Amino acid sequence: MLPVLLAALEFRCNNTAYRPIMQALELLGRYREVNGKIRFYTTRVSSSRTAASA
C-alpha cells in the first residue's frame, strides 16, 4: 500500500530542516519495487547522486 501511495505523490520542500525527511522519502521511492521480504539494502550511492550533492 505504501509504495503505491508514494508513487502517486510528489514531495517537495525548500526548507533545509526537512532535508533528511525528503532524503528518506527518496530512498523509499527507490526501493518501492523491491520484494517486501528483503530486510537489508545496499548502502551504495550512485555516482551521479554523489556528484550532485558535492
C-alpha distances in whole Angstrom, upper triangle without the diagonal:
4,6,5,6,9,10,11,13,16,17,21,24,27,28,28,28,24,24,23,19,19,20,17,15,17,16,13,13,15,14,10,12,13,13,11,15,16,18,20,20,23,24,26,26,27,30,30,27,30,33,31,31,34
4,5,5,6,9,10,11,13,14,18,20,24,24,25,24,20,20,19,16,16,16,13,11,13,13,9,10,13,11,8,11,13,13,11,15,16,16,18,18,20,22,23,23,24,28,27,24,27,30,28,27,31
4,5,5,6,9,10,12,14,17,20,24,25,25,25,21,20,19,16,15,16,13,11,12,11,8,7,10,9,5,8,10,11,10,14,15,16,17,16,19,20,21,21,21,25,24,22,25,27,25,26,29
4,6,5,6,9,12,14,18,21,25,26,27,26,23,22,22,19,17,18,16,13,14,15,11,10,12,12,8,10,13,14,13,17,18,19,21,20,22,23,25,24,24,27,26,24,27,29,27,28,31
4,5,5,6,10,12,15,18,22,23,24,24,20,20,20,16,15,17,15,11,13,14,11,10,13,13,10,13,15,16,15,19,20,21,22,21,23,24,25,24,25,28,26,24,27,29,27,27,31
4,5,5,8,9,13,16,19,20,21,21,17,17,17,13,12,13,12,8,9,11,8,7,10,11,8,11,14,16,15,19,19,19,20,18,20,21,22,21,21,24,23,20,23,25,23,23,27
4,6,8,10,14,17,21,22,23,24,20,19,19,16,14,15,14,11,11,12,10,7,10,11,8,10,13,16,16,20,20,21,21,19,21,22,22,21,21,24,22,20,24,25,23,24,27
4,7,10,14,17,20,22,24,24,20,20,21,18,16,17,16,13,13,15,13,11,14,15,12,14,17,19,19,23,23,24,25,23,25,25,26,24,24,27,25,23,26,28,25,26,30
4,7,10,13,17,19,20,21,17,17,18,15,13,15,14,11,12,14,12,10,14,15,13,16,19,21,20,24,24,24,25,23,25,25,25,23,23,26,24,21,25,26,23,24,27
4,7,10,14,16,17,18,15,15,16,13,11,13,13,10,10,13,13,10,13,16,14,17,20,22,22,26,25,25,25,23,24,24,24,21,21,24,21,19,22,23,20,20,24
4,7,11,12,14,15,11,11,13,10,7,10,11,8,9,12,12,11,14,16,15,19,21,23,23,26,25,25,25,23,24,23,23,21,21,23,21,18,21,22,19,19,22
4,7,9,11,13,10,10,12,10,8,11,12,10,11,14,15,14,16,19,18,22,24,27,26,29,28,28,27,25,25,24,24,21,21,23,20,17,20,21,17,17,20
4,6,8,9,7,8,11,10,8,11,13,12,12,16,17,16,18,21,21,24,26,29,28,31,30,29,28,26,26,24,25,22,22,24,21,18,20,21,17,16,19
4,6,9,8,8,12,12,10,13,15,15,15,18,19,19,21,24,24,27,29,32,31,34,32,31,30,28,28,25,25,22,23,23,21,18,20,20,16,15,18
4,5,6,7,10,11,10,13,15,15,16,18,20,20,22,24,25,28,30,32,31,34,32,31,30,28,28,25,26,23,24,25,23,20,21,21,18,16,19
4,5,5,8,10,10,11,14,15,15,17,19,20,21,24,25,28,29,32,31,33,31,29,28,26,25,23,23,21,22,22,21,18,18,19,16,13,16
4,6,7,9,10,12,13,14,16,17,19,20,22,24,25,28,29,31,30,32,30,28,27,26,26,23,24,22,24,25,23,20,20,22,19,16,19
4,6,5,6,9,10,11,13,14,16,17,19,20,21,25,26,28,27,29,27,26,25,23,24,21,22,20,22,23,22,18,19,21,18,16,19
4,5,5,6,9,10,10,12,14,15,16,19,20,23,24,27,26,28,26,24,23,21,21,18,19,17,18,20,18,15,16,17,15,12,15
4,5,5,6,9,10,10,12,14,15,17,18,22,22,24,23,25,23,21,20,18,18,16,17,15,18,19,19,15,16,18,16,13,16
4,5,5,6,9,10,11,12,14,16,16,20,20,23,21,24,22,20,20,18,19,17,19,17,19,21,20,17,18,20,18,16,19
4,5,5,6,9,10,11,12,14,15,19,20,22,21,24,23,21,20,18,19,17,18,16,17,19,18,14,16,18,15,14,17
4,5,5,6,9,10,11,13,14,17,18,21,20,22,20,19,18,15,15,13,14,12,14,16,15,11,13,16,13,12,15
4,5,5,6,9,10,11,12,16,16,18,17,19,18,16,15,13,14,13,15,13,16,18,18,14,16,19,17,15,19
4,5,5,6,9,10,10,14,15,18,17,19,18,17,17,15,16,15,17,15,17,19,18,15,17,20,18,17,20
4,5,5,6,9,10,13,14,17,17,20,18,18,17,14,15,14,14,12,13,16,15,12,14,17,15,14,18
4,5,5,6,9,12,12,15,14,17,15,14,13,10,11,11,12,10,12,15,15,12,14,17,16,15,19
4,5,5,6,10,10,13,12,15,13,13,13,11,13,13,15,14,15,19,18,15,18,21,19,19,22
4,5,5,8,10,13,13,17,15,16,16,13,14,15,16,14,15,18,17,15,18,20,18,18,22
4,6,8,9,12,13,16,14,15,14,11,12,12,13,11,12,15,14,13,16,18,17,17,21
4,5,5,9,9,12,10,11,11,9,10,12,13,13,14,18,17,16,18,21,20,20,24
4,6,8,9,12,12,13,14,12,14,16,17,16,17,21,20,18,21,24,23,23,26
4,7,9,12,11,14,14,12,14,17,17,17,18,21,21,20,22,25,24,25,28
4,6,8,7,10,11,10,12,15,16,17,17,21,21,20,22,25,25,25,28
4,5,6,9,11,11,14,17,18,20,21,24,25,24,26,29,28,29,32
4,6,8,10,11,15,17,20,21,22,26,27,25,27,30,29,29,32
4,6,9,11,15,18,20,22,24,27,28,27,28,32,31,31,34
4,6,8,11,14,16,18,20,24,25,24,25,28,28,28,31
4,7,10,13,16,18,20,24,25,23,24,28,28,27,30
4,7,9,12,15,17,21,23,21,21,25,25,24,27
4,6,9,11,14,17,19,17,18,21,22,21,24
4,6,8,11,14,16,15,15,19,20,19,21
4,6,10,13,15,13,13,16,17,16,18
4,6,9,12,10,10,14,15,15,16
4,6,8,7,7,10,11,11,13
4,5,5,6,9,10,11,13
4,5,5,6,9,10,11
4,5,5,6,9,10
4,5,5,6,9
4,5,5,6
4,6,5
4,6
4
